Amino acid sequence: MSSKSKFPKNRPFRFYKKGGLYLTSVIVLFLLIGLLTTIQPAYRISSGTITKWTNDIDGSVFLHLLGMENRAFNQAFPEETPLPSWSSSLFQVATSIKPKDPRSLLGNEIPGFSIYDSQILIAGEGTDYTNLPYESSPPLEEVLKDREAIVETEEDEVKEEENSQSTGDRKVVYIYNSHNRESFLPHLPDVNDPDQAHHSKVNITMVSDRLAKSLEAKGIGAEVEDKDIGNLLDEKGMEYWQSYEASRGVVQEAFAANKDIQFSFDLHRDALNRKHTTKEMEGKDYARIIFVVGEDHPKFEKNLQLATELHYLLEEKYPGLSRGVLRKGGSGTNGIFNQDLSENALLIEFGGPENNLDEMYRSADAFAEVFSKYYWDAESVEGDS
């Protein structure tokens, strides 16, 4: 009878090999943990860094990963949807360039192209990446120039309404204008260039006044900031692109002086042409509205919720008046717009340089009507709770 062993001759070698690999892995793991916990905080990989890396990865990659563990997630994809390329995903993480999105490359190479980094969260009628709102940034001396202006309007004054609800003496809505001198070409006879459409009196602040009057007529107390941010920039030796920095102190002072403020709206005039900023309804032209929400602060979600609800209320009452909801953040833009100061803060673009005050006033009245419904419905819910 053969005396050969039942086990292969190389079995002890395999055992030692696996044991060595296991021991080596444990040692490497301990060394890595020790390295990560002993290096200076400035050189550690922060959660923010990881978030930035993962933001550059296509969201479908994570959905596919979840689908490997729970097949229910795979139902979110059409049948036979291929798994995203890992090489493409790693390339995005390493370079922040998305192969299927030329904006991610061109935005870093072409001056001014970064405005297309904005993300459309809700697209209103006709809104796409070819007609995003943008702010012209002329030299401050151009903004502060004296120009002739003509104010002729046909729209009636706001009429008082009988309201069963009222905020009384409380001013719950605060309206201001970071770019307070943005004006309108139809009221500037000597100006043809939209970038020069600025005036010290005939400007977007008149729309703010109209909105406040419309809100007051519906029982909602509102106040309009009267500080000239253009002059403030000049006094402080700041540039026009620092307008939000200049208006921030003004807004903080308003909040400190009035504890009743619940909502703050920064009204602007967009820089797009009339084709994109005008909507005809029942034989009258209205200046279209778009909501801009800064995403680089903790109150982003709350502000976004407000913008979303107001957009859909406008769509219900005035279809096509709202151009949608836009989020802005990251490099190349402010990304905050002072919206971190309140959970109910919005930047609202009304019309463009080719709209006139009648069109702007109609839109202000329409927005006041919609907002009053939102406000009193919310008050009713809070009163019942």
TALIN-V977067 format. One record per pair of residues at least 12 apart in sequence whose ideal C-beta (glycine too) atoms are under 6 Angstrom apart, sorted by sequence separation. I is the first residue (numbers start at 1). J is the second residue. If there is no record, write none. Layout:
{{I,J} {I,J}}
This chain:
{{185,197} {212,224} {63,76} {103,116} {116,129} {233,246} {350,363} {118,132} {183,197} {229,243} {232,246} {293,307} {311,325} {183,198} {187,202} {209,224} {183,199} {208,224} {291,307} {181,198} {229,246} {308,325} {229,247} {307,325} {64,83} {115,134} {183,202} {183,203} {182,203} {181,203} {182,204} {61,84} {227,250} {60,84} {180,205} {58,84} {177,204} {61,89} {177,205} {177,208} {57,89} {295,327} {175,208} {289,322} {290,323} {296,329} {290,324} {291,325} {292,326} {293,327} {294,328} {295,329} {286,321} {288,323} {56,92} {292,328} {303,339} {56,93} {150,187} {175,212} {143,181} {149,187} {306,344} {149,188} {296,335} {297,336} {307,346} {53,93} {56,96} {296,336} {147,188} {279,320} {294,335} {299,340} {302,343} {148,190} {173,215} {279,321} {294,336} {303,345} {294,337} {297,340} {299,343} {294,339} {318,366} {172,221} {173,222} {174,223} {175,224} {176,225} {180,229} {181,230} {149,199} {171,221} {151,202} {170,221} {178,229} {147,199} {171,223} {149,202} {166,219} {167,220} {317,370} {165,219} {167,221} {143,198} {158,213} {291,346} {292,347} {158,214} {161,217} {163,219} {314,370} {138,195} {160,217} {291,348} {313,370} {136,195} {158,217} {208,267} {290,349} {207,267} {289,350} {313,374} {204,267} {287,350} {179,243} {287,351} {178,243} {204,269} {178,244} {287,355} {178,247} {287,359} {286,359} {287,360} {277,351} {285,359} {289,363} {277,352} {286,362} {287,363} {286,363} {264,342} {277,355} {270,349} {174,254} {272,352} {274,354} {263,344} {264,345} {265,346} {266,347} {267,348} {268,349} {273,354} {262,344} {270,352} {265,348} {144,230} {143,230} {171,258} {174,261} {182,269} {251,338} {172,260} {178,266} {171,260} {179,268} {170,260} {172,262} {173,263} {174,264} {175,265} {176,266} {177,267} {244,334} {248,338} {251,341} {140,233} {244,337} {143,240} {140,240} {137,240} {137,241} {136,271} {133,270} {134,271} {207,350} {131,276} {214,364} {210,361} {214,365} {220,372} {207,360} {211,364} {215,368} {210,364} {214,368} {218,372} {220,375} {197,353} {133,290} {207,364} {211,368} {194,353} {185,353} {185,354} {186,356} {184,355} {184,356} {122,311} {125,320} {127,323} {127,324} {124,322} {124,323} {124,324} {123,324} {122,324} {122,325} {155,358} {121,325} {153,357} {154,358} {153,358} {120,326} {121,327} {155,361} {118,326} {119,327} {118,328} {165,376} {133,349} {114,332}}
